[in-house]
Amino acid sequence: MAATTVAGPAAVLTSLIATCKRLGVDPFTYLRDVFERISRHPQTQLAELLPDHWKLAEQDVACNKREG
């Protein structure tokens, strides 16, 4: 029974890491940032924390730092 209890969360984490790698996002950096921000992020805007949206936002921040 313990194996089935762990299988769901492990599959989600594995999928999230694979998605990060496919997008060229460092999974550790992504997860660290999301874990730091998720408790204060508006619940209605959680989609912004998905890897593809997160990558775009990070690119915008980096671009603004170079311009500013």
PEMOQUI-V139384 format. One record per residue. PSI is psi as a letter, one per 40 degrees, with the letter a starting at -180 (none if undefined). D_FIRST is the distance of its C-alpha to the first C-alpha in Angstrom with 2 decimals. Layout:
{{PSI/D_FIRST} {PSI/D_FIRST}}
//
This chain:
{{d/0.00} {d/3.80} {d/5.44} {d/5.44} {d/6.44} {d/8.98} {d/10.08} {d/12.15} {d/14.13} {d/14.60} {d/16.01} {d/18.26} {d/19.55} {d/20.21} {d/22.04} {d/24.01} {d/25.10} {d/26.14} {d/28.11} {d/29.84} {d/30.85} {d/32.14} {e/34.24} {f/35.55} {h/33.96} {h/32.78} {d/29.08} {d/29.46} {d/32.60} {d/31.15} {d/27.97} {d/30.08} {d/32.58} {d/30.15} {d/28.28} {d/31.76} {d/33.01} {d/30.25} {d/30.75} {e/34.43} {h/34.29} {h/35.20} {d/32.28} {e/34.46} {f/34.90} {d/31.40} {d/32.05} {e/34.55} {e/31.77} {i/30.33} {d/31.24} {d/34.15} {d/35.76} {d/35.19} {d/36.93} {d/39.91} {d/40.25} {d/40.15} {d/42.79} {d/44.94} {d/44.72} {d/45.72} {d/48.55} {d/49.85} {d/49.86} {d/51.97} {d/54.36} {none/54.70}}
//
